[in-house]
Amino acid sequence: MSTDRVIFSFFRYPLGYSPVAFLFMGFRRLFIGPDVPVGDIRLMGCGGGDGFSILPDPRTYCLLSGLPDPADDQRLRQSRFYQRIAAPSQAQLHIELQPISGHGTWDGREPFEYSGERATGGPVAVLTHARVRNNRLRSFWRAVPAIRRHLRQTPGCRFHIGFGEGPVRTLATFSLWQDAEQMRAFAYHESPHHRTLRAARQEDWFSESIFVRFRVLNVTGDLSAWSPRSAREALPAQGIDPHVVRTTADD
């Protein structure tokens, strides 16, 4: 089932709760009961450090929920599965998005319905997900530090994090940008990121990958608590004020 809207929810737990959170993620399918609405529900661990480390962050997890019917959002939040995730957390961030363009597959299918709009004006978000071939793991992870350094120096990126279903071989990255122009400057101008993409295509690093652009519909939570960079550089009024608990891109 593909969807034209998706919510990325990030949860941070006290360090002492980390073992429980890890076990819950590992056995998450056992806790998805009949009170969870039908849709694309994925609970994934996040990377350590700035989010792109090969080492996990045992305190932080990402819940991707793709529910075509907006009314199902409340049903999900009331489910026992969601309450087990949300109740013990000490910080939450929820980003509601509309997929506008993309290509590729995740687990052998296209999970999103694209609106076909151009990313013009206002904040945008980008999702990448790749399954790395075993014989390309070393090349892939060797390329990551240079990309991380470049991303930290690139203007316009307000939040970024990596997450995945399994360690080492599967990695998704999520980034929130002030506008599409600055996102494209990072992704396509000559840079470590651009060189890595070129090498990945030429040398067939990935057995599967997907790239998706989103329009930002809503952010709930204090973005500055998750991204120090956002506290220093607020997005414009049309976009996202990192200190406002709830705001919409259309306001």
C-alpha positions, -999 to +999 in steps of 0.1 A: +000+000+000+015+033-011+005+066+006+005+103-003+013+115+032+038+102+058+049+112+093+084+107+106+083+106+144+115+106+165+117+095+201+145+100+226+146+079+258+164+081+291+197+061+289+184+036+314+155+027+292+177+020+262+178-018+266+140-020+267+137+003+236+162-019+217+143-051+225+110-035+216+123-025+182+137-060+176+104-077+184+082-049+172+061-071+150+048-090+180+033-058+194+014-046+163-021-056+173-055-052+156-059-017+170-030-004+147-045+009+115-035-006+082-006+012+066+032+014+063+045+013+099+083+010+105+102+013+137+139+018+132+170+026+152+190+058+147+227+064+142+249+079+169+268+111+170+253+134+143+230+106+132+252+091+104+276+070+125+280+033+119+274+030+157+238+033+169+224+057+193+207+035+219+184+063+231+169+074+198+144+057+174+124+066+144+088+056+136+077+060+100+039+059+096+024+061+062-014+061+067-035+072+037-064+083+059-056+112+082-082+099+106-060+069+112-033+091+128-053+093+160-061+056+159-024+049+157-016+072+187-043+055+208-030+020+200-010+000+226+018-003+201+022+035+199+018+040+236+046+016+243+068+037+221+057+072+231+050+070+268+085+063+281+102+089+258+116+122+272+116+140+238+096+137+206+097+153+172+070+147+145+073+158+109+043+154+086+051+153+049+037+150+014+058+131-011+062+152-042+088+133-063+111+104-061+124+072-076+134+037-065+120+011-041+120+001-005+116-036+002+108-042-034+080-017-038+072+020-042+059+031-008+048+066-017+024+083-041+040+114-056+020+146-062+043+156-090+047+191-077+079+211-081+098+218-048+096+256-050+094+279-020+093+268+016+111+240+034+116+206+019+126+172+033+146+144+017+146+107+024+172+083+010+173+046+018+198+020+005+206-016+009+244-019+004+259-049-013+283-069+010+313-064-013+307-026-013+303-020+025+338-008+030+336+017+001+303+029+014+313+035+050+346+050+040+327+077+020+304+086+049+328+108+071+335+133+042+298+136+035+291+142+072+317+170+073+303+186+041+268+185+054+277+202+087+292+230+066+264+234+042+239+262+048+202+255+047+202+221+064+181+224+096+180+188+107+195+155+096+196+120+110+203+084+098+183+054+107+176+018+095+160-015+101+193-034+105+229-024+113+256-017+087+239-029+055+206-008+054+207+029+060+181+056+056+189+093+058+165+121+065+172+158+061+151+189+065+161+219+044+153+256+044+144+254+006+149+232-024+177+254-039+200+248-009+191+211-009+201+208-046+233+227-040+243+200-015+231+170-035+242+178-070+271+203-070+306+188-071+311+176-035+318+144-015+281+136-017+280+140-054+312+120-059+298+092-037+266+091-057+285+088-089+307+060-076+277+042-062+260+042-097+291+033-116+302+005-092+267-008-084+270-004-046+233-009-038+210-038-043+181-014-037+177+023-031+151+050-030+152+088-031+122+109-021+115+147-019+087+159+004+068+191+010+067+198+047+032+200+060+037+203+098+062+200+125+053+191+161+080+194+187+110+216+195+133+212+165+161+231+183+162+204+210+172+179+183+193+201+161+216+227+177+220+242+142+183+250+141+185+270+173+211+292+157+195+296+123+157+297+124+138+289+092+119+318+076+084+327+085+070+307+056+088+276+069+095+263+103+103+282+135+123+257+155+111+269+189+074+267+181+057+236+193+034+233+164+034+251+130+025+245+094+043+253+062+011+268+048+006+294+075 
